[in-house]
Amino acid sequence: MSTIIRNMGSTLGACGDLNRNVLAPAAPYTKREYVFAQETAENIASLLTPQSGAYYDLWVDGEKIMSAEPPEVVQARNDNSHGTNFPDSPEPIYGTQFLPRKFKVAVTVPTDNSVDILTNDVGVVVVSDSNGEPQGFNIYVGGGMGRTHRVEATFPRWGEPLGYVPKEDILYAIKAIVVTQRENGRRDDRKYSRMKYLISEWGIDKFRSAVEQYYGKKFEAFRQLPEWEFKSYLGWHEQDTGTVFCGLHVDNGRIGGKMKKTLREIIEKYNLSVRITPNQNLILCDIRHSWKQPINTALAQAGLLEPSYVDPLNLTAMACPALPLCPLAIAEAEGDT
């Protein structure tokens, strides 16, 4: 855990009844809408982070002189204009009992469904004008693919359109959605505590009306979007900065032995940044064109193959932590077969 913290990561809220994660496209593009999606994802993650421990605040003589949070995040969290907050609680959004169940958010740009946008509690899509400048967001709600084994009353569900908000309102809209789930999601039976069950029971119109009470505004009409496309970003791709990036398939998100050793050597030798994709793969970023051939050769020798040489079934296969790490699992993670 200390290694994660030293590298500016966090395990805070990794397994609790709160917002677990916020996804954004892993591709290292510098196009305005991609950068804006990443910034928005980071702000939403900060907004919904538990306040019981501040990893990156710096205090001197009892005075906070530096914080990792942008001021707009702090303002949105502390705003109680529409009764969203617990005023005297160290957790203004979550309170003492947090949410009925875990919560997940994804942010992306039109066409890029690398984050599987409709499978999240909240899906946020950047909407830009004709010049490519972000103007606001379409919001989906109620997604989730989980179900309880042999309990047919539990089910997977796609998210559905909630509405559109201007870009300056996104944190307030997200907060209103979370509070609606906090106040109305089931707490008597955890199998039915995810927000998708609340929306399935109420219907989207009733849910939208409840959210608008906490948002303080009506949602605007959903903006038209093009068709979604799954983008794995495996293989070699041009990066906007004149460099290239390489997406590496990792079987079931697990890597070790020679593969792990080779990856570390490449990353350290070329000082590469690395991103993890929602499909348990890796992206090596900021690669100069002159480095491509030696890196490609080293990867192939270690068994990290070009996508064209990987079984198509393996390319989209994923694995959960499994037993003994997850009590809902029905198979082992480390057992010999």
C-alpha positions as CSV (number, residue, x, y, z in Angstrom):
1,M,0.0,0.0,0.0
2,S,2.8,2.4,0.8
3,T,4.2,2.0,-2.7
4,I,0.8,2.9,-4.2
5,I,0.7,6.1,-2.0
6,R,4.3,7.1,-2.8
7,N,3.3,7.0,-6.5
8,M,0.3,9.3,-5.9
9,G,-2.2,6.5,-6.1
10,S,-4.9,5.7,-3.5
11,T,-6.6,2.7,-2.0
12,L,-9.2,4.9,-0.3
13,G,-12.7,3.5,-0.8
14,A,-11.5,0.7,-3.0
15,C,-14.0,-1.8,-1.5
16,G,-16.9,0.0,0.2
17,D,-20.4,1.3,-0.2
18,L,-19.4,4.4,-1.9
19,N,-18.1,5.5,-5.3
20,R,-15.5,2.8,-6.2
21,N,-14.0,4.1,-9.4
22,V,-14.4,6.6,-12.3
23,L,-13.3,5.4,-15.7
24,A,-12.2,7.5,-18.7
25,P,-10.7,6.4,-22.0
26,A,-7.1,5.1,-21.5
27,A,-5.9,6.3,-24.9
28,P,-3.3,9.1,-24.3
29,Y,-4.8,11.4,-26.9
30,T,-4.4,15.2,-26.4
31,K,-7.5,16.1,-28.4
32,R,-9.5,18.6,-26.4
33,E,-12.5,16.3,-25.8
34,Y,-10.3,13.4,-24.5
35,V,-8.4,15.7,-22.2
36,F,-11.7,17.2,-21.0
37,A,-13.1,13.7,-20.3
38,Q,-10.0,12.8,-18.3
39,E,-10.2,16.1,-16.3
40,T,-13.9,15.6,-15.6
41,A,-13.3,12.0,-14.5
42,E,-10.7,13.2,-12.1
43,N,-13.0,15.9,-10.7
44,I,-15.9,13.4,-10.2
45,A,-13.5,11.0,-8.4
46,S,-12.4,13.8,-6.1
47,L,-15.9,14.9,-5.5
48,L,-17.0,11.4,-4.4
49,T,-13.9,10.5,-2.4
50,P,-14.5,9.9,1.3
51,Q,-13.3,12.9,3.4
52,S,-12.2,10.9,6.4
53,G,-8.6,10.9,5.2
54,A,-6.8,13.4,2.9
55,Y,-3.8,11.7,1.3
56,Y,-2.3,14.7,-0.4
57,D,-3.1,17.7,1.7
58,L,-0.1,19.6,3.1
59,W,-0.4,21.3,6.5
60,V,2.1,23.7,8.1
61,D,1.5,25.0,11.7
62,G,-2.2,23.9,11.5
63,E,-2.9,25.7,8.2
64,K,-3.6,23.8,5.0
65,I,-1.3,25.3,2.4
66,M,-1.8,22.8,-0.5
67,S,-4.5,20.5,-1.5
68,A,-4.9,18.1,-4.4
69,E,-8.5,19.2,-5.0
70,P,-9.5,21.8,-7.6
71,P,-11.6,24.6,-6.0
72,E,-14.7,23.8,-8.1
73,V,-14.7,20.3,-6.6
74,V,-14.6,21.7,-3.0
75,Q,-17.3,24.2,-3.9
76,A,-19.6,21.5,-5.4
77,R,-19.1,19.2,-2.4
78,N,-19.8,21.9,0.2
79,D,-22.8,23.4,-1.6
80,N,-26.1,22.6,0.2
81,S,-28.5,24.8,-1.7
82,H,-30.9,21.9,-2.3
83,G,-30.5,19.8,0.8
84,T,-28.0,17.3,-0.5
85,N,-25.5,17.5,2.4
86,F,-25.2,16.5,6.0
87,P,-24.1,19.9,7.4
88,D,-22.3,18.8,10.5
89,S,-20.8,15.6,9.2
90,P,-17.1,15.1,8.1
91,E,-18.7,13.2,5.2
92,P,-21.1,15.9,3.7
93,I,-22.3,13.6,0.9
94,Y,-22.1,10.1,2.4
95,G,-22.9,10.8,6.0
96,T,-22.4,8.1,8.6
97,Q,-24.0,5.3,6.6
98,F,-22.6,6.0,3.1
99,L,-24.5,4.5,0.2
100,P,-26.7,1.4,0.0
101,R,-24.1,-0.3,-2.2
102,K,-21.1,0.4,-4.3
103,F,-21.3,3.0,-7.1
104,K,-19.4,3.3,-10.4
105,V,-19.1,6.1,-12.9
106,A,-17.6,6.3,-16.4
107,V,-16.8,9.3,-18.6
108,T,-16.1,9.2,-22.3
109,V,-16.4,11.0,-25.6
110,P,-18.8,10.2,-28.5
111,T,-18.2,6.9,-30.3
112,D,-15.5,5.7,-27.8
113,N,-17.0,2.9,-25.8
114,S,-13.7,1.6,-24.3
115,V,-15.2,2.3,-20.9
116,D,-18.4,0.2,-21.5
117,I,-20.5,3.3,-20.8
118,L,-23.9,1.7,-20.3
119,T,-22.7,-0.8,-17.7
120,N,-22.1,1.9,-15.0
121,D,-24.3,3.5,-12.4
122,V,-23.7,6.8,-14.2
123,G,-22.3,7.2,-17.7
124,V,-21.1,10.7,-18.7
125,V,-20.5,11.6,-22.4
126,V,-18.8,14.8,-23.5
127,V,-20.8,16.9,-25.9
128,S,-18.8,19.4,-28.0
129,D,-19.7,22.1,-30.5
130,S,-18.7,22.1,-34.2
131,N,-15.3,23.4,-33.3
132,G,-14.6,20.5,-30.9
133,E,-15.0,22.7,-27.8
134,P,-16.8,20.8,-25.0
135,Q,-20.1,22.4,-24.1
136,G,-21.8,19.9,-21.7
137,F,-22.6,16.3,-21.0
138,N,-25.2,13.6,-21.8
139,I,-25.8,11.5,-18.7
140,Y,-26.9,7.8,-18.6
141,V,-28.0,6.2,-15.4
142,G,-28.9,2.7,-14.1
143,G,-26.3,0.4,-15.7
144,G,-24.8,-2.6,-14.0
145,M,-23.9,-6.1,-15.2
146,G,-23.8,-7.9,-11.8
147,R,-26.3,-10.5,-10.6
148,T,-26.4,-13.0,-7.7
149,H,-25.8,-16.6,-8.8
150,R,-29.0,-18.6,-8.9
151,V,-31.2,-15.6,-7.8
152,E,-33.3,-14.9,-10.9
153,A,-34.8,-11.7,-9.5
154,T,-31.4,-10.1,-9.8
155,F,-30.4,-9.0,-13.3
156,P,-27.9,-7.1,-15.5
157,R,-29.2,-3.8,-16.9
158,W,-28.1,-1.2,-19.4
159,G,-28.0,2.5,-18.4
160,E,-30.6,4.7,-20.0
161,P,-30.7,8.5,-20.9
162,L,-31.3,10.9,-18.0
163,G,-30.6,14.2,-19.7
164,Y,-28.1,16.8,-20.7
165,V,-26.3,19.3,-18.4
166,P,-24.0,22.3,-19.2
167,K,-20.4,21.6,-18.5
168,E,-20.3,23.9,-15.4
169,D,-23.1,21.8,-13.8
170,I,-21.7,18.3,-14.1
171,L,-20.4,18.0,-10.5
172,Y,-23.8,19.2,-9.1
173,A,-25.7,16.8,-11.3
174,I,-23.5,13.8,-10.3
175,K,-23.9,14.8,-6.7
176,A,-27.7,14.9,-7.1
177,I,-27.8,11.4,-8.6
178,V,-25.6,10.0,-5.8
179,V,-27.8,11.6,-3.1
180,T,-31.0,10.3,-4.8
181,Q,-29.5,6.8,-4.5
182,R,-28.3,7.5,-1.0
183,E,-31.8,8.5,0.2
184,N,-33.9,6.0,-1.8
185,G,-31.8,2.9,-2.6
186,R,-32.7,-0.3,-0.8
187,R,-30.8,-1.0,2.4
188,D,-32.8,-4.0,3.6
189,D,-31.4,-6.5,1.1
190,R,-27.9,-5.9,-0.5
191,K,-28.8,-8.0,-3.5
192,Y,-31.1,-5.2,-4.6
193,S,-29.2,-2.2,-3.4
194,R,-27.6,-1.1,-6.6
195,M,-29.1,2.0,-8.2
196,K,-30.2,0.0,-11.3
197,Y,-32.9,-1.7,-9.1
198,L,-34.2,1.6,-7.8
199,I,-34.5,2.9,-11.4
200,S,-36.1,-0.3,-12.6
201,E,-38.7,-0.1,-9.8
202,W,-39.4,3.6,-10.2
203,G,-39.0,4.2,-13.9
204,I,-36.7,6.8,-15.4
205,D,-39.3,9.6,-15.2
206,K,-39.8,9.4,-11.5
207,F,-36.1,9.0,-10.9
208,R,-35.3,12.1,-13.0
209,S,-37.8,14.1,-11.1
210,A,-36.2,13.0,-7.8
211,V,-32.7,13.9,-9.0
212,E,-33.9,17.3,-10.2
213,Q,-35.0,18.2,-6.7
214,Y,-31.4,17.8,-5.5
215,Y,-30.0,19.3,-8.7
216,G,-32.2,22.4,-8.5
217,K,-32.8,22.4,-12.2
218,K,-34.6,20.5,-15.0
219,F,-32.4,18.4,-17.2
220,E,-32.1,19.5,-20.7
221,A,-33.0,17.2,-23.7
222,F,-30.5,14.5,-24.4
223,R,-28.2,15.5,-27.3
224,Q,-28.0,13.2,-30.3
225,L,-24.9,10.9,-30.3
226,P,-23.3,8.8,-33.0
227,E,-23.1,5.0,-32.7
228,W,-20.9,3.5,-30.1
229,E,-17.7,1.6,-31.0
230,F,-15.7,-0.6,-28.8
231,K,-12.0,0.5,-28.9
232,S,-9.5,-1.8,-27.3
233,Y,-6.5,0.4,-28.3
234,L,-4.4,-2.8,-28.7
235,G,-1.4,-2.6,-31.0
236,W,0.4,0.5,-32.3
237,H,-1.3,3.8,-32.7
238,E,-0.3,7.3,-33.5
239,Q,-0.3,9.6,-30.5
240,D,-1.3,13.3,-31.0
241,T,2.1,14.5,-29.9
242,G,4.1,13.0,-32.7
243,T,4.8,9.9,-30.8
244,V,3.1,6.5,-30.8
245,F,1.5,4.3,-28.1
246,C,1.3,0.6,-27.8
247,G,-1.6,-1.4,-26.4
248,L,-0.6,-4.7,-24.9
249,H,-3.0,-7.6,-24.3
250,V,-2.6,-9.1,-20.9
251,D,-4.4,-12.4,-20.4
252,N,-7.0,-11.9,-17.7
253,G,-5.1,-8.9,-16.4
254,R,-2.4,-11.1,-14.8
255,I,1.3,-10.7,-15.7
256,G,4.5,-12.2,-14.2
257,G,7.8,-13.9,-14.9
258,K,9.6,-12.9,-18.1
259,M,6.8,-10.7,-19.3
260,K,6.8,-8.6,-16.2
261,K,10.6,-8.4,-16.2
262,T,10.7,-7.3,-19.8
263,L,8.0,-4.7,-19.3
264,R,9.8,-3.2,-16.4
265,E,13.0,-3.0,-18.3
266,I,11.3,-1.3,-21.3
267,I,9.5,1.2,-19.1
268,E,12.6,2.1,-17.2
269,K,14.9,2.3,-20.2
270,Y,12.6,4.6,-22.3
271,N,11.0,6.3,-19.3
272,L,7.5,5.5,-20.6
273,S,4.2,6.4,-18.9
274,V,1.7,3.5,-18.5
275,R,-2.0,3.3,-18.5
276,I,-4.3,0.5,-17.5
277,T,-7.4,-0.1,-19.6
278,P,-10.9,-1.1,-18.4
279,N,-10.3,-4.5,-20.2
280,Q,-7.3,-5.3,-17.9
281,N,-4.7,-4.5,-20.6
282,L,-1.8,-2.0,-20.6
283,I,-0.9,0.9,-22.8
284,L,2.7,2.1,-23.1
285,C,2.7,5.8,-24.0
286,D,5.0,8.5,-25.4
287,I,7.1,6.2,-27.5
288,R,9.3,7.8,-30.1
289,H,9.1,6.4,-33.6
290,S,12.8,5.3,-33.4
291,W,12.1,3.2,-30.3
292,K,9.2,1.3,-31.9
293,Q,11.2,-1.5,-33.5
294,P,13.4,-2.4,-30.5
295,I,10.4,-2.3,-28.2
296,N,8.3,-4.4,-30.5
297,T,11.1,-7.0,-30.7
298,A,11.6,-7.1,-26.9
299,L,7.8,-7.5,-26.3
300,A,7.5,-10.3,-28.8
301,Q,10.4,-12.2,-27.3
302,A,8.7,-11.9,-23.9
303,G,5.5,-13.3,-25.3
304,L,3.6,-10.0,-25.4
305,L,2.3,-10.4,-28.9
306,E,0.7,-8.1,-31.5
307,P,-3.1,-8.4,-31.4
308,S,-3.2,-10.2,-34.7
309,Y,-1.3,-13.1,-33.1
310,V,-3.6,-13.4,-30.1
311,D,-6.7,-15.7,-30.1
312,P,-9.7,-13.5,-30.8
313,L,-11.5,-15.0,-27.8
314,N,-8.7,-14.1,-25.5
315,L,-8.6,-10.5,-26.7
316,T,-12.0,-9.7,-25.0
317,A,-11.8,-12.2,-22.2
318,M,-11.7,-10.8,-18.6
319,A,-11.5,-12.3,-15.2
320,C,-12.7,-11.3,-11.7
321,P,-10.5,-11.7,-8.7
322,A,-12.2,-15.1,-7.9
323,L,-11.8,-17.2,-4.8
324,P,-10.5,-16.7,-2.2
325,L,-10.5,-13.0,-2.8
326,C,-14.2,-12.5,-3.6
327,P,-17.0,-14.1,-1.6
328,L,-19.3,-14.0,-4.6
329,A,-16.9,-16.0,-6.8
330,I,-17.6,-19.6,-7.8
331,A,-14.1,-20.5,-9.0
332,E,-10.5,-20.1,-7.8
333,A,-8.0,-17.6,-9.0
334,E,-4.8,-19.5,-8.3
335,G,-5.8,-23.1,-8.3
336,D,-4.1,-25.5,-10.8
337,T,-6.3,-26.9,-13.6
